[in-house]
Amino acid sequence: MAVEQELWGAETRKAVENFPVSGRPVPAAVIRWLGRIKAAAARTNAELGLLDPGLAERIAAAADEVAHGQHDGQFPIDVFQTGSGTSSNMNANEVIASLAGEGVHPNDHVNMGQSSNDVFPSAVHLAALAETRDHLVPALEGLADALEEKELEFADLVKAGRTHLMDAVPVTLGQEFGGYAAQMRLGRDRVVGTLDRVGQIPLGGTATGTGLNTHPDFAAGVRARILESTHVLVEAPAHPFEAQGSRDALVELSGALKVVAVSLTKIASDLALMGSGPRAGLAEIVLPELQKGSSIMPGKVNPVIPEVVLQVAAQVIGNDAAITIGGMQGNFELNVRIPLMARNTLESIGLLASATTLLNDRCVAGVEPNQESLSRHAEATLAAATALNPHIGYDAAAEIVKDAAASGRPVREVAREHGVDDATLDRALDLRAMARGNL
């Protein structure tokens, strides 16, 4: 396959030479949104009488190609670059001008009505909004659905509850999975709750938020075209100087992503612990066997998908720390850590979407209960004596637990020796009723 010739110009070349840092370019989603914005900008400027219609359509057609990912290889600048994203904005201007042909100027025509200070963060916000809407939110909803299915499937399977990693009163396996499903539903709601503010873009503010060198109707025209072509709800900012000087909406979105990562950490850790064994662990559930667990120990099965999720969650939490620091460094009229925030936000969205889908498809969907182990643990928990409190009092119940622990005998047997009658024991030690709080 032929390699496309270089379409960029001098400013891109300088940036490539100046920033040999990570070897990773700006996320493709941001570049493609720059293309969408610049296509809409050209058509809007033509409509406003500021740009020749024929020239504007050539620019828009070239920008549409960028938006569709046809020229991703033409954007080589390292993501760790000038903090406003000026280098990548000029990269886009130069590539689009080259594609549009003779007479098109990168600054005067492609960048008309824009500054790097408003167009680049606008592209970042819209990329984060679209990736979240199209990929992460459906993944969270899918995992929540799968966990709710397991909640129903496991509704009658009583097991030992655990607090502080110690035996507690009985619960059902279904109740635990229902809690996990609720975490994912709430995580989805938290993420979605940020998107209205992420969709408030600073376009039209130009360099400092004053709107200098842009038509007063320019930003509204671009937003309308973007909404029409992408169905992404993009809105004017609450205040142009807030939108130009801060990236608080990205910090807020990242915070919601971090909460999802925290929730996934709990869920993945619990699944790995419940699946531990099969003989020397809890062995309450059986996780799908996906691959050999050891190069030396035959038959070993590891919780590989929960382990992937735990690593992803750690990365997302780390990304959030960098995003938070980046958001803190918006001095005066411009935040100048936007490429960093773009990289980490979009990475977190992509990682969470992929890991959540994996957890759903290759782990939760195939979880099976080990009913023998569940029943054995439920019967063995001394915390079941808690249900005797209303009948014989806390102190008497504590003595029963102490004796049962020392002797290794069941609570019921020891309680009978302490004078508790069988009718009370049958009523109080009904594990399924206990798990449902129906005693």
N, C-alpha and C positions, 0 to 999 in steps of 0.2 A: 504494500500500500504506500502510495507516495506521501511524503511528509510535506505538509503545508508550509509555504514560504513564510518568513517572518513578516507580519503585518504591522508590527509596532514600530515606533520611531525613537527619537533621541531620548525622550524623557524616560521611557521604559528601559532603554539600554542603560542609562545612568543608574536607575534604581536596581537593576539586576546586579550591576557592579558594586553598588554601595551596600547591599544588604545580603551578603552570603551567610545567612544565619542558620536556618533550620532545614533548608531544602524542601520545605513544604510551602506551597503557594496559598494565597487567600482561598477559602472554601469556594468551590465551584458554584454553590447556591448563591453566594453573594455576587459573583461575577454575572451570573444569569439574571439576577434581579437588577443589577446595573443596566444590563441590556434592555430589560422591560421598561425601566424608568426612562432611559434615553430614547427609546422608541416613542413612548408616550409624550416625552418632552418635545421631540421634533414635531410631531403631529399637532401638539397644542400650540407651539410657537407659530406654525403655519396658519392655524386657525385664528390666531391673534394678529396675523398680518406682520409678524416679525421675521419670518423665514420664507423664502421662495418655496411654493408648494412642491415643485418637482424635486428640488434639492432636499427638502424635508422628508419626502417619501423615500428617497435613496438612503438617507440616514436611518430612517425608521426600519426599512427593509434589512439593512445591515445589522442594526441593533436587534432586530427580531432573530436573526441568525445566531447572534451571541446569546440571546435569551433561551434559545432552543439547544444550547450546548454544542453547536457546530464548530466552535472555535476555542474550546477550552484550553487547548495547547498553546494558545497565543497569550496566556496570562501567567508568565513565569516568575513574577516578583514574589519574593519571600513574604510570608505573612507577618514576620517581624520587621516592619518597615516604619516609615514616618507615621506618627500616631494618629493622624487625621485620615489616613487612607488615600492621601493625595496621589501617591505613586500608582496605586491601582486604578484610581479614577482616570488619571492621565493615560494609563495603559489602555483602558476601555475607550477613551476618546480617540487615541491614535489608531487602534484596531478598527473601530467603526468608521473613522474617516478614510482609512485605506480601503476598506470594503465598499464604501459608498462611492469612491472614485474621484475623478478630477474636480477640483474646485471646492472640495469640502475641507474645512479647517477644523482641527480637533477642538480648539478652544472657542473660536468665534461661532461655530455652527453646532457641533455635537454637544458642547458643554453650555450652550446658550441658556441663560436663566438659572444656572446651577453654580454651585461651588462644591469642591470636595467636602467642605465642612457640613453641607446639608445633604448632598446626594449620596455620599458613601454610607453614613449612618442610616439613611433611609433604606438603602439596599440591605444593610445588615438586619435592620428591624423586620423588613418584609421577608427576608430569607428565614429568619427565626420563626416568624409567625406561620409561614406556609409549611415549613418542615414540621413544626409542632402539630399543626392542624391536620396535615395529610398523613403523617407517619406515627408520631408519638401518641397522640390521643387515641387513634384506633387500636394501637398496640395495648395501651392501658385498659381500654374497654374490653378487648379480647381476653386479657388475662383475668380481669374481674369476672367476666362471664364464666370462664373455665373454673375459677375458684368457687363461684356460686354453684356450679354443677356438682363439684365435689362436696360442697356443704350439704346439699340434698342427698347425695349418694351415701355420705358417711353420717347421716343425722342420728342414727341409732347405735353408733359404735362408741360405747363408753370407754374412757381411758383415764389414767391418772392425770389430774391437773398438775402443773408445776409453777411455783413461784420461787424466785431466787435459785432456780435450778434444783429445788427441793420438792419432795412430794407435797401436793396440795389436794384439795377436795376434787372429786371426779368432775370431768367435763366430757363432752363428746368430741370426737375427731371432727365432726361436722361443724361444731361451734368454732373450733380453731380455724378451719378453712373459711368460715363465714367472716371471721375477724380479718383474715387476710384479704378477702374480697372487698370488705369495707375500706381497708387501707388503700386499695387501688382505686376505688371509686372516689374517695376523698382526694387522693393524689391527682386524679384526672381533673377534679373540680378546682383544685388549687392552681394547676397549670392553666386551665382554660380561663380562670378568673383573672389572669394577668394579661391576656391577649388583647383586650381592648386598648390597654395602654401601650403595649408593644406596637400596635397598629397606628399609633399617633406618631407620624413621621415629621421630621423637621424640614422637609423639602419646601423651598420658597423663602427660607431664611437667609440664603446665600452665605456670606462669609461669617457674619456675627449674629444673625437673627433679625437684622433691620430690614431685610428684603431688598437691599440695594442691588440694582442691575437685573431685577426680575420683574416681569409684568405682574400687577396685583391679582390677575386672574390665572396666572400660570399654574400655581400649585394645585388649585382646585380642579383645573382642567386635566392635569396629569393624574390626580387621584381618581377622577371619574373614569378615565380611560383604563387605569389599572384595575379598578373594581369591575368594569365591564368585561375585560379580557381574562381576568384571573379569578374573579369572585372572592378575592381576598379583601376583607373589609379594612380599608386604609382611610385614616381620618386626619384632620388637621390637629396639631398639637394644642394642648390646653393653653400654652403660652410659648411664643417662639423662642424666648431666651432660655426657658427651662429645657426645651427640646434640643437647642443647640449646645448648651453648656453642660448638660448632664446626660448620662445613659442609665438613669435610674430604672427605667422599664426593663432593661436587660438584666440589671441586678435583681430586680423583683422576679423575673422569669427564672433566672438561675437559682434563686432561693427556693422556688417551687420545685424545680428539678432536683435540688438537693434533698428536699423532703421525700420525693419519690425514691431517691437513692437510699435514704434511710429506711423507708418502708420495705424496699426490696431486700435490704440487708437483713432485716428481721425475718422476713419470709424465707429467704434462701438459707439462713442459718438454722431456722427451725426445721426446714425440710431435711437438711443434711443431718441434724441431730436425731430427728425421728427415724431417719433411714439408716442410722449407724448400726454396725454389727457385721454380719447377721447374727452372731452368737454372743459377742461380748459387748454389745451396745444396746440401745433402746429397741431397735428393730420393730418399731410400731407401724412403719410403712415400708413399702418396697418401691424404690425409685427405678425408672426404666434403665435397663442395661444398654449403654450406647457404645462402649468400647472396653478393651482390656484396662483394668485398673492398675496393673503393675507389670513391669518387665521381668520380674523375678518370682512374684507370688501368684501361683495359678489360681484362677477363679475369682480374683479380687475385683470388686466393682466399686468404683468411686462416684461420689456425687458431683460429676463433672459440670453439669449445667448450673447448679447452685454455686459452684466455685467460680464459674465465669461471671455470674451475676454479682457476686461479692467483689470481684476485681473491678468490674464496670462501676459499681456503686462507689468504690474508693476513688476511682478516677474522676467521676462526676463531682464528688465532694471536693476533691483537689481543684478541679476546674472552677468550682464556685468560689474558692478562696481567691484565685487569681482574678476572676471577674469582679469580685468585691473590691479588691485592691485597685483594679482598673477603673471602677466606677468612682472611687474616692478621688481620682486624680484629674478631675475636670476643672481646671483653673479658669476662672473668669468666663469668657464666652465660648469655650470649646473644650470638650473632653478629648484628650489626645492619647487614649489607649484603646481606640476602637478596633483596630485589627486583632489585638489580643483578645478582646471581649468577643469579637466575631468568631475567632477560631475556637475558643473554649465553649461558647454557648452552643454553636452548631455541632461541635463534637459531642457535647453532653446529650443533646437532643437525639443525635444519631445512635450513640451508644445505648441510651435508654430504650429507644424504640427497638433496636436489634435484640438486646438482652431480654427485654420483656417478652418479645415474640418467641425467643428461644425457650424461656422459662415456661411459657404456655404450651408450645407445640411439643417440646422434647422432654418435658419433665412433668408438669402438673397434669397434663392430659393422660399420662400413663401411670400416675401414682396408684398403687394398690394397697389396701390395708392389710396388716398382719393381725387378724382378729384374735388369734391365740395370745399373742404378746400384749395386745391392747387389754384383753380381759384379765390377764395375769397381773398386769400393772395396776389396773383399776381395783382389783380385789386386794392387792397387797398394800395399797396406800393407807398409812395409819391416819392420814388427815381425814379419812371418812368418819372418824370419831367426832369430828366437829358437829355432825348432825345429832349427836347425843346431848349437846349442850342444853337445848331447851328442856330436855327430859330429866337430866341428872345434874346439870350444872357444869361449868368449865373445869373446876378443880377435880371433880370426880372423873370427868372425861380425860383429863390430863394424866391421872393415875393409871387409867386403862391403857393409854398410849405408851406410857413409860414401861409398864409391865409387858405389853405386846412387843415393844422394841427390844427389850432385854431378852425375851424368851424366843422371839422369832415367830410367835404364833399369831393367827388372825385376830383382828379386833373383836369380831363377833364372839369368838371362843373366850377371850379374856374378859369381855364385858359380861358374859353370862356368869363367869366366876365371881365377878364383882356385884352380882345380884341384879343385873338388868334382865327383865323378863323377855321371853321370846317375842311377844307381840310388839313390844317397844322396839326391839332390835329389827324385826321385819319391817316395821314402819320407818325407822330412822335410817337403816342401812340399805335402803333400796337405791342402788347406785344410779340407775337411769333417772329416777325421780329426783335424786340429789343433783344430778348434772343439769336438770332443767329447773331447779329451784322450786320444785313442787312439793316438798315435804311439809 
